[in-house]
Amino acid sequence: MLGGRYRLVWGQRRFLASRIAGVDTIPAIVVAPDGDLTAPGPRRSIEQLAENLHRRQLNPIEIAEALRDAIAARAGTTQAQIAKSLGITQVEVSRSLLLLELNPAIVEHVRRGRLNVAQARAFRALPVSRQGKMARWAVQGGWTAREIERRVAIALNPVARRAKRGRPPIIELPLAGEHSRSISIPVSSNAGRRVMLTIAAADARLIGRRLLQAFEAVAS
């Protein structure tokens, strides 16, 4: 309050809309003046972010960048303080900021709406240097977040191409469709009959690992 009057710092459009609509009262937060409220700093950054969140639909990258700027505005500002000021949890702030640590290509895909937050987070386990190429495949192929997680897991733990001592050979066979694979593993019955077990691409890695573990247990 200045000289018996209040100074409107943020929310001009909503205030004017309320007057046009004939609304007598509006919800407001009244704070004591502590200098120039429009000066750069964490308070201004937080107020601008809160204002924008109500006024327009920000994309996840814009929100993450605004949170980063609010924290960087003053040394010592913590994620917990920002979260409390905005009325959200610290986990939400942390998860939002993690988006900015992804490959720049993924950040741009999210900014333009080509990937959603769940899809972007699915790349986190993959080294940043390898994320951009797979992100391009994900956008082109329309991969879901679960599919991205599966592809990342395969990229981090590729199926062995050579037979190892004491283990049956594993043979990769290409299937129709980009980057698809099936795995054929020779299996012998108690009667000595030998067959090739072919596993579908979606289950090959998990089932193959289980079969190898069972083989090693019997062979040991």
N, C-alpha and C positions, 0 to 999 in steps of 0.2 A: 504494500500500500504506500503510495506517494502522495503526500498532501491531502489525505482523506479520500484518494481515488486509487483504484486498482489499475495496474498496468498489465495488459494482455501480452504475454510473451509468445505463446504457441497456441494454435487452434483458431486462427483468425477466420478461416473459411467456415468452420462449424459454428462459430459465434454469429457470423453474419447470416448463415442459413437459419439459425434459431430465431434471429430477429425478424427475418422475412416470414418465418412460419408463425410468428406471434407467440413464441414460447417465452414465458415470464422468467423461468429459472433454468439454469443449466448446471450439470455437474462440473466442478472445477477443483483444482488443487491450488491452494493458496500458500505461498512460501514467503518468508521474510527476505527482503532484498539483501544480497551479499555481494554487491559489486555489479559489474556488467554481466547480465545473464546471457548475453549473446556472444560473449568473448569465447574464443576457443578453449576447450578443456573437456574433461570427462563429463561434466554435467550437461554441457551443451550437446555433446555427442549423444548422450543417453536420451535427452529430451527430443532431439531430432529423430533418433531412431524410433522412439515411442510414437512420435507424431506420424512418421511415415508408415509405421505398421498399421495405424488406424486409418490413414488417409488413402493409401494405395497398396496394391498387392505387390510386395517385393518378392523377387525370386530368392531361392536359398543362398545363392552366392552374394547377392546384395546384402542380405541380412548378416552373413558371415563377415563380410568386409566391414560393415558398420560396427559390428561387435568388436572386431579387431581394432578399428580406429578408436573406439571408445576406451578400450583398455590401454592403448598406446598413448592416449592423450595426456596421461599423467603417470609418471613412474610410481610403481607400487600398487596401482589399481589391479584388483584381482577379478577372476571370473565370478567368484561368489558375490562380490559387490555389484557387479554388472547385473547378474541374475536377479538379485534382490531388488535392484532399482527398477527392473523391467517386469518383475512379478513372474519370472520363470525359474526353472531349476538350473543349477550349475551344470547338470548333465546335458541339458539342452544347449547351453552355451558351448560346452566342450565339444559336443558332437558337431555343432555348426562350424566351429573353428577348424575342426579336423578336415572339413571339405577343402579348405585352402591349402592343405598339405599334399593333396593329390596332384597328379600330373596336370600341368596347365591345359592340356587338351581336354581332360575330363572336366576341369573347372569351366571351360568354355562350353562344353556340351551341356552341362547343367544350367549355365547362365542362359543358353538359348533354348532350353526346354527339350533337348534331345535325349537327355538322361535325367531320371528323377533321383532323389536323394538316396533311396534304397539301392538303386543300381550303382550309383557312384561309390557308396560305401563298400560295395562288394569287391571293389578293386584294391582295397587297402592292404590286403595281405601280399599283394604282388609288388615287387620293387618298382619304385616310381619310374625308372627308366624304361620299364616294360609295359607300363599301364597305357600309354598313348596308343600303341598299335592295337592292343586288344580292345580298347575303347572304340576305336574306329570299326572293328569287326562287330562289336556289340550294337552300335548304332545302325550299321548296315543290315545286320541280321535280325534286329528287333529283339535281342535277347532280354529275358526277364532277369531280375536280380538273382534268382536262384540259379539260372543258367550261367550267369556270370560267375557266381561262386563256384560252380562245378568246373568251369573252364579254368578258373584261377587255380583250383586245387590240382587239376591235371597238369597245368603249366609248372607248378611247384614240385610235383611228384610224378614226373613222366614214367610211363611203364617201361621197364627194362627191355632193351631190344636184344640183348644177348643172354643166352642161357648161363646160369651160374652153377658152380659145382654143387651137387646135392639137390638141385632144384630142376623141375621140368622146364623145358624151353617154352618161352612165351612168344607167340607170333602175332604181330599186329596186321590186321587186314582192313584195307580202306573200304568204307561203305559209301553209299550215295549220300551227298550232302557235304558241305564244307566242314573240315576239321573233325569229321566223325570217324570213329574207330570201333572195331570189335576186337575181342581177344580170344584166340583159340588155345586151349591148354590140353595136352595129352593126359588122359586119365586111364589107369589100369585097374581092373577089378581083381578080386581075390582069385578068380579063375584064370587070370592071366590075359583076359581080353582087353585090348587097348583101343580106346576111342578118343576122338577129339571133341572137347567140350567148348562150344562157342558161346560167348557171353555178350549180351547186348551192350551197346555203347554206354547207356546211362548207368548200368550196374557193373560194368566190367572192372573198374578200379577196386571197388569195395569187395566184390565177390572174389576177384582174382587174389587179393591180399589174404582173404580168409582161406582160400584153397592152398596158397603157398604156406601159410602158417600150419595148416593141418598136415601138409606133406612133410614139412620139417619135423613136426612132432612125431610122425610115424617113422621117419627115416633116422631119427636120433636114437 
